[in-house]
Amino acid sequence: MAKWFNVGKIVNTQGLRGEVRVISSTDFPEERYKKGSTLYIWKEKSKEPIEVKVASHRTHKNFDLLTFVGYDNINDVEQFKGSFLKVSEDQLGKLEENEYYYHEIIDCKVVSEDGEELGVVTEILSPGANDVWVVKRPNGKEAYIPYIADVVLKVDVANKLVVIYVMEGLLE
C-alpha cells in the first residue's frame, strides 16, 4: 500500500480558466508545482486519487495558484475545492545531509542536551533565512526553535528525537 504525503489543500478556485488556490504544506513548492509535475487530488471520502499534471504555477499573496492539464475551466475544477494535493512516497527525492522533509520532523520529541524533555515539534515555519520549528511545551506554550547548527545538535528521524542546545531566552 502506497504512502501518501500532503503537499497542499485546494481551498478555492481563482478566475474562470481552471486555476485553483492552494494553501501549500510542502517543503519544496518550486519542485512540486513545476510544470509537468504529477500530483494526486484526494477528494473528501474518496478511496482513490485523481492524477493530474501541473500546467502552470504562480504565487499570489499567501497562495500557490495552479492549473492542471485538461482542466481549463472553472467548472472542471470546482469539484476539487476542499481536496488535498498529495504525492506518493516514491516521488520523494533524496535530500542532502542535515536536510529533512517536514513529515520527518513534525511530531519529533525535543530534548535538551541534558535530556530534559522540552516538548514536541508541531509545525515548521519558513520565514526566510532558516526554518523555525514550533515546539509545543508541556505547559501548553509554544517555543520557536531556529533550525541552525548552533541550536539543533542532533536529529534522529528513526526515533523521532531532536536534541537542542538551550541558549538563554530560547524557551521564554
N, C-alpha and C positions, 0 to 999 in steps of 0.2 A: 504494500500500500504506500503510495507516494506521500511524502511530507510536503505541506504547503506553507508558504510564508507570505504574510501580508506585505504589500508594498504601498497600499493606499486604499482610500474609500471614495467612491464616486458619490458626491453629495448633491450634485445638481447638473443641469445642462447649461451650456453657455452659447447663446446665439441660436441660429437656425440651421447651421451647417454640420450638425452632428458632433460638436465639441462637448466634452464633459469636464466638469470641475472636480478636481481630486484633492483631497487632503492627504498629503503624502506621509508615509511612515517608513520609507525605505532609506537605507544607508547611502544609496548611490542613485539618486534620481536621474542624473545625466546618462547613466548606463541603462537603467531600467526603462526609461521613457524615450530612448533614442529611436529614430525612425527605423522600422523593420523589426524591432524587438517584439517578442511574443510574450503576451500577458494572458492571464486567465481571469475571467469575470465570474465570481461566485455570487449568484443571486440568493437572497434570503430563502432558506428552506430548500435550496437546490442540492441535489446529491452529486451532480456533475457540473463542471465549469464550462463556460463558453470561451473557446480560444479566440483571441484577437491579436492582430498585428498593429503596432503603432504606426499611424500615418504621419502624425505631426505632434510636436510638443512645444509648448511655450509656458512661461510663468506669468502670472498676473496676481499682484498683491501677494497673499499667502497661499495661493493655489497653483497647482500644476494643471494646465489645460491640455487635454489630449483629444486627438481624433483617431479613429480606427479604420483600417482598410475595409471598405464595403459598407460602412455605416456613415452615410453622407448627409443625413437629415436628422433634425431634432426628433422626429417620430421614430427613427431607428434606435436612438439611444435613451429615450425617455424611460424605457423599461429597466435601465441599469441603475437608476437613482437608488441609493442606499446599498448598493452592492460593493463587494470588496474586490480589489485587484490583487492577484497573488501570482507568485512564481513557484515552480516546483524545486525541490531540493537539488536536482541535477542542474538547475540554472544558476546556482550559486557558484561563483568563481573562487579560486584560491586567493587568499589575502597575504599581504606582506607580514613579516614578523611584527608583533605588537599591534596588529590591526584586527578588529573583531566585528562581526555582524551584531547589530542591535540585539537580536534574539539570543545571542550568546551571553550578553552582559546583563540584560534585564532579568530580574529575579535572582541575581547573584547575592550571596550574603557578603557584607562588607565588614572587615575586622581591622583593628589597628595592628601595627607590627608587634604589639604586646599580646595580641589575641583577644582584646576586648571587642565584643560584638557591637557594631555601630548601627546596623540596620540592613536594609535590602534595597538594591537598585530597582527603581520603579519606572524610570523614564530616562531618556537621553536627549539632551538639548544640543543644538548645533548653532550657537550664536556667532561663531566667527573662527578665530584662530585655532581653537581646540574644542572638542566636545566637553560637555558638562554632564556628569552623571547625577541624577536626582536620587538621593538615598532617603528612604522613609525610616526615621528613627524609632526606637521602641516607645518613646514618649509621644509619638504621633507627628512630631515636627519633621520638616524636611531639611536635609543638608545638601549643599551643592558642591560636588567634588570635581575639580577640573581634571580632565584626563591628560596629565602631563607626568613626565618621568619622575619629577621631584615629589609627587604626591602618590601616584599609583605605583606601588612597588612590585606587585605580583598579581597576575590574573590567571586563575586556574579554571578554565572553561569546563573541563570534565567534572570538577567537583563544585561548580557554581560558587566560587570563592574569590574575593578580591581583597588584597592586603594593601592598606594605605598608610602613609606617614601622616599623622595628625599634627599639622602645624598649628601654631597659635591662631585662634579665631576661626579655624576652618569649620568647626561644628556649631558655631554660635548662631 
